[in-house]
Amino acid sequence: MDNSILSRIRRANDRLRSSVQVVRDALAGRRQFAVDDMQAISVTLLEMAPLAADAKRLRGIQPDVDGAFDAYAQSLRATKTALDQMQFMILAQRAQIQSSLGHLKTVGRWADTLRQTR
């Protein structure tokens, strides 16, 4: 087994943990969550897909990857949880924006009516 496989899994874990922190910071209002942040997560998942698909075989021939794959599974769960929370926040913001837009339209109609009566 090539040590580079273990290194790749560890790098992916590090990147996912970093991405989870980015999402948590965004949820806390300490930063923005941007397209680049989502792309970083996607790239990591795409790079790990072949290794994850072959995990059972790799675990059988190289037991030292067990811990790294377990950590990766944990990182995936944390990433999913963080992204689910982000999705809920975005949906809530969307509802708030739509409500504000409705309010602005109503105010605009009131202003138009006021102008017409003057």
GIDA-V471041 format. One record per backbone hydrogen bond with DSSP energy under -1.0 kcal/mol. NH is the residue of the N-H (numbers start at 1). CO is the residue of the C=O. If there is no record, write none. Layout:
nh = {NH | NH}
co = {CO | CO}
//
This chain:
nh = {5 | 7 | 8 | 9 | 10 | 11 | 12 | 13 | 14 | 15 | 16 | 17 | 18 | 19 | 20 | 21 | 22 | 23 | 24 | 25 | 26 | 27 | 28 | 29 | 30 | 38 | 39 | 40 | 41 | 42 | 43 | 44 | 45 | 46 | 47 | 48 | 49 | 52 | 53 | 54 | 55 | 58 | 59 | 60 | 61 | 62 | 65 | 66 | 69 | 70 | 71 | 72 | 73 | 74 | 75 | 76 | 77 | 78 | 79 | 80 | 81 | 82 | 83 | 84 | 85 | 86 | 87 | 88 | 89 | 90 | 91 | 92 | 93 | 94 | 95 | 96 | 97 | 98 | 99 | 100 | 101 | 102 | 103 | 104 | 105 | 106 | 107 | 108 | 109 | 110 | 111 | 112 | 113 | 114 | 115 | 116 | 117}
co = {2 | 3 | 4 | 5 | 6 | 7 | 8 | 9 | 10 | 11 | 12 | 13 | 14 | 15 | 16 | 17 | 18 | 19 | 20 | 21 | 22 | 23 | 24 | 26 | 25 | 34 | 35 | 36 | 37 | 38 | 39 | 40 | 41 | 42 | 43 | 44 | 45 | 48 | 49 | 50 | 52 | 54 | 55 | 56 | 57 | 58 | 62 | 63 | 65 | 66 | 67 | 68 | 69 | 70 | 71 | 72 | 73 | 74 | 75 | 76 | 77 | 78 | 79 | 80 | 81 | 82 | 83 | 84 | 85 | 86 | 87 | 88 | 89 | 90 | 91 | 92 | 93 | 94 | 95 | 96 | 97 | 98 | 99 | 100 | 101 | 102 | 103 | 104 | 105 | 106 | 107 | 108 | 109 | 110 | 111 | 112 | 113}
//
